[in-house]
Each structure stands twice: as C-alpha cells, then as structure tokens.
Amino acid sequence: MPQGLKLPSLANGSAHQMHPSNERLITINVSGLHFQTKESVLSKYPNTLLGDRKRRLPFYHKDLDEFFFDRHRPSFDGIFEFYKTGKIRRPINVPLDVFLMELTNFDMGETVINQVLKQEGCKHTRHGEKAPNSEPRRTIWYLFERPESSILAGIVATLSCVITLLSVAGTCFQTLPQYRQKANNVTSDPLRFHAAFQDSFFCIETGCVSWFAFELGIRFYASTNKIKFVKDILNILDFLAILPYVVTLVLLLSNTRGKSEVSLVVVRIVRLVRILRVFKLTRHVTAMKILLTTIYRCRSALGTKLLFLLTGTVLFAGLAYVAESNVVGSKFSSIPESFWWAVVTMTTVGYGDVIPVTAGGKIAACACALFGLLEVSMICPIFIEEFENVLRSYSQDSVKILCQNEERTEKKLLRRPSLQSLVEKETSM
C-alpha cells in the first residue's frame, strides 16, 4: 500500500484509522477534497504544521474524525506530494503567489519556499530584519515596519505618507513669488525668530519634522540591530529629512548679520534637501521600493549603459560638429556644445532646439538615434528580468506577513482550555 493516498471523496472519513501494520492513518480535508496518509509520513517533517501533532490538533473535527483546512485545494496537491516524496513542485494551474501563501500557511519552512523560488527562476530572496521577541518593541516594530500586518499599522503608514506629501508640498509652494522673500529672510533677530512661528509654512514644517523625529526615534528603539539600522539607506534619508529644519533653527538663532549671501546659499541647499523627503514614500509605497531595488541590482548594467552613452555622445557630437561647423549661425560651435544635442538625440527625446541642416549632419543624427535605440533595447530585458525577480521576492515577504496573523490566531486557539486538554489527550495516546 502506498505511503500517501489521495481520496477524491470520502463520505465517512477517519482521521485516525488503524492501518494493518498498526500505524494510524490521518485523513486531511482541504475544502472538501480528502487526502489520507500514514502519520509517520507527516512526522518526517515535525517543524511543519501537519507534522506537529499539537499544532495540527486545533483543526481536528471530532464528529468527522478528520483534520479540516479551508484552504486552496489545488495548492495542497504540491504540498501533499512533498510529504510523500520530499520534493516540492508548484502545480501548473496554481499561481506562484497563491502557492507561496499556502506554503507559508502550512509552515513548510524557508528551505522549501526558497526551493520553489529557485525553480521559478527567482535568483534573489530578501532577508529583512526580524521582529523583536520582547514587548512592547515587537508591537511597535510591526506597527512602523510592516504596514500589511494590521489595520492600525496601515493607518500609521498612511499618516506618514500624508505628512511627507504635506511637507514636500509646503516646500514647493514656498517658492512662489509671494512667499519667496519671506522664506529667504533668515537674518538673526529675536523678533524674527518669534515671527517665524507665526508663519504658516514654518508651523507646518515644525509639525512634519516633529512626526519625522518621533517616527525615526521609535523605530530605532524597536530595531533589533542598531548598527544595521544606522547604515540603512532609508534611515539615512529619514535623518536627512529632519536635518534641514535643524539648520534653519541654527540660522535663526545664530548671528548672521553681514553674512546674508552665505545664509541665502545655505537656505537654497536646505530647500533642495527638503525636496528629497519625497523619497521617504519609498518606505511605505511598495512599488517605489521595488523600482529602486531593481535599479540598485541593475547598477552594473546601468553603468555599462552610461559608458556606451558617454562613448556615443563624444562620437556623434564630433561628427555633427565636423558636418555643421561651417554653416552660418550653426549651434554646433564646438564638440562640447554638441554634447547636449547628442544626448537628447540618443535618448530619443528630441527637443528640437538644436537641429542639423547639412546632409552629413542629418546622417549623423540618424546614426545617433539608431545607436540610442539599440542601447535601450539591450538594457530593457535585463531590467525587466530583475524587476520580476524583485517582485517575486517582495511577494514572498508579503505572503509571510499576511500569514503571521493566522499563525498567531492558531497559537491563541491552542491555548484555549478545551483544545489544550484535547492536545494532552491526543499526545498521551
């Protein structure tokens, strides 16, 4: 008799039938589809949900004498096959994200999940920071680091995005002519310092920076690896989001009389850094995070592309200069002046502010445009493949987060007195 047997239907299933060899048979009902196997087959993987007698017991239905799981039936074919053969394979008719969700739900482990990702061609897997074990740091960590973990965490992430957009919008509107002079006035004066807090933009900035500082501080407190936290690029951006406000306060409190030109340069630099706050959205907007991660992983290919771009720029700018330099009123007055035209043509932007008029110049322009198209066609497949890999990696992490609530619910069920007594009775058999 085979170790595992899939039953299309089972009117009177028995989760603990006795096999002729005195080994118990386990009946598993997955949304109406029944599976039956020896207990020893499941026990080969004790760290999984089905392999652990205590953990699978909350799903036991005494009346039907079976373990019931309201999960995706086609996915369980692959999971059940793993228990029998030790090899995991995604069923053809099951999407990857659904199969990963089911693997996580049945707690098949990181090794099995990574095997599936490798089979699917996903080269990279993310290993993010683990949640703290102690409270309240664990709750705070999920609240600020995992927006998908709960409704409250989603509200916190939304609030952070709104405050970030409000801060960037304030910086942009402050450059309007009617507000520009007031924004540039940073000369030291006690009255000026008090007047700053009567300015609407400054009050908005104060409120936004207060939230940024609180968010950064609380996340630092909840982190398990402080050194890794400090080195993280997103945390550095969070710190830079606070820095301009501190510099502005220093300028208001310090003696800057007679140094207005220096102060104005500092204000402009501060304003530029404040615009970079838009990158804070990367922490909460997964699409931006995936895009930036893809760009980072394609940095080698992008470096090669920039090298080709530089080579093409010099080559075609030189050709255009030779062909157009003798034309009266030509804008191709030198090779460096022609760089702009070469880059715009090669990237197929084509502003039209500089155009060749000679036959040689037009031939150079055609060759430049074709070279640019070939360059783009070379980099696109690499970028798309890496984008898909990163997307799969993030999908895997999202699946794990969605299933963590189910795991916590399972543990709560297991702590119920009625189920606990059933566990003790089951293990004593």
Secondary structure, DSSP 8 states (H G I E B T S, - for coil): --SEEEES--TT--TTEE-TTS-EEEEEEETTEEEEEEHHHHHT-TTSTTT-HHHHGGGEETTTTEEEE-S-HHHHHHHHHHHHHS-----TTS-HHHHHHHHHHTT--HHHHHHHHHHTT-----------SSTTHHHHHHHHH-GGG-HHHHHHHHHHHHHHHHHHHHHHHTTSHHHHHHHH-----HHHHHHHTTSHHHHHHHHHHHHHHHHHHHHHHH-S-HHHHHH-HHHHHHHHHHHHHHHHHHHHHS--TT-HHHHHHHHHHHHHHHHGGGGGGGGT-HHHHHHHHHHHHTHHHHHHHHHHHHHHHHHHHHHHHHHHTTSTT-S--SHHHHHHHHHHHHTT---SSS---SHHHHHHHHHHHHHHHHHHHHHHHHHHHHHHHHHHHHHHHHHHHHHHHHHHHHHHHHTSHHHHHHHHHHHH-
